[in-house]
Amino acid sequence: MGEIGNKVMATIMVGFEGRRGWLNSLAVLPEYQSNGYGGELVKHALKELKKLGAPKVNLLIRPTNTKVKEFYEKLGFQIEDAILMAHRFPKEK
């Protein structure tokens, strides 16, 4: 988590399920974006996941989110072939 004073300006949520690490969520307030804060959080998360024994780290990006795709590519992430499957629950009335 990144803070300036008492204000949270950036945060990251990661997970490790024993086989691989996951970057689940990264958020940086708009006024602090493009200053390296997000990249530093990702680098710290990668370091910690490696310490836990994660052999790789995954994340999901919507295909239309090209800005975020480029951000992660600059940090060394690569596109892998995979099939994403989901189960949606019907909306309850």
Backbone torsions as a table, in degrees:
resi	resn	phi	psi	omega
1	MET	NA	137.4	176.9
2	GLY	-106.3	132.3	179.8
3	GLU	-129.4	146.1	169.6
4	ILE	-125.5	114.6	-171.9
5	GLY	64.7	-126.8	176.7
6	ASN	-102.3	12.8	-175.7
7	LYS	-102.2	123.6	173.7
8	VAL	-77.1	119.5	-178.7
9	MET	-112.1	-10.9	178.5
10	ALA	-156.8	147.2	178.7
11	THR	-152.5	154.2	177.6
12	ILE	-139.1	141.7	176.1
13	MET	-119.7	124.3	-178.6
14	VAL	-126.2	164.8	177.2
15	GLY	-147.0	158.8	175.0
16	PHE	-142.0	118.4	-176.1
17	GLU	-106.1	20.4	176.1
18	GLY	97.7	-23.7	178.9
19	ARG	-112.8	-36.5	-178.9
20	ARG	-152.8	156.6	174.9
21	GLY	-90.6	157.9	178.3
22	TRP	-133.8	135.2	165.8
23	LEU	-96.2	108.1	-174.3
24	ASN	-89.7	-33.6	-176.1
25	SER	-161.5	134.3	173.5
26	LEU	-132.3	130.4	179.2
27	ALA	-139.7	134.8	175.0
28	VAL	-132.2	130.0	178.3
29	LEU	-54.9	140.7	-175.4
30	PRO	-49.9	-40.0	-176.7
31	GLU	-71.0	-10.3	179.2
32	TYR	-111.5	0.8	179.7
33	GLN	-71.7	156.5	179.5
34	SER	67.0	23.6	176.4
35	ASN	-116.7	7.4	177.0
36	GLY	92.3	-4.4	-177.2
37	TYR	-65.7	-44.1	178.8
38	GLY	-62.3	-44.5	178.7
39	GLY	-60.7	-40.9	178.5
40	GLU	-65.3	-39.6	177.3
41	LEU	-64.3	-42.1	179.1
42	VAL	-63.5	-45.4	179.2
43	LYS	-60.0	-41.3	178.1
44	HIS	-64.8	-42.9	179.3
45	ALA	-62.4	-42.6	179.1
46	LEU	-61.7	-42.1	178.8
47	LYS	-61.1	-44.1	-179.1
48	GLU	-69.3	-40.0	178.4
49	LEU	-65.8	-37.0	176.7
50	LYS	-63.2	-42.2	177.6
51	LYS	-59.5	-33.9	179.6
52	LEU	-76.4	-9.9	178.2
53	GLY	100.1	12.0	178.6
54	ALA	-68.1	122.8	178.9
55	PRO	-78.0	-18.9	177.3
56	LYS	-156.7	165.3	179.9
57	VAL	-130.1	130.9	179.5
58	ASN	-109.2	158.1	169.4
59	LEU	-154.8	160.9	179.5
60	LEU	-117.5	138.0	177.7
61	ILE	-135.2	137.6	173.9
62	ARG	-65.6	139.2	-178.0
63	PRO	-55.9	-29.0	-178.5
64	THR	-80.5	-9.6	-176.3
65	ASN	-89.8	68.0	-174.0
66	THR	-65.5	-32.7	179.8
67	LYS	-62.1	-43.4	-179.8
68	VAL	-71.6	-37.5	176.6
69	LYS	-57.6	-47.1	178.8
70	GLU	-63.4	-38.6	177.6
71	PHE	-57.2	-48.8	-178.4
72	TYR	-72.5	-32.7	176.3
73	GLU	-61.7	-38.7	177.7
74	LYS	-64.4	-23.0	179.1
75	LEU	-92.9	6.6	175.2
76	GLY	97.6	4.2	178.0
77	PHE	-78.1	147.9	180.0
78	GLN	-128.4	152.8	176.4
79	ILE	-75.4	134.0	176.7
80	GLU	-119.1	150.3	173.7
81	ASP	-72.9	128.4	178.2
82	ALA	-160.0	161.4	173.9
83	ILE	-112.7	121.7	177.0
84	LEU	-94.3	124.6	177.8
85	MET	-121.7	150.3	-179.9
86	ALA	-144.3	157.1	173.3
87	HIS	-123.6	121.6	178.9
88	ARG	-101.0	135.8	175.5
89	PHE	-85.3	138.3	177.4
90	PRO	-64.2	146.7	177.8
91	LYS	-67.0	135.3	179.0
92	GLU	-85.6	142.4	-179.4
93	LYS	-91.9	NA	NA
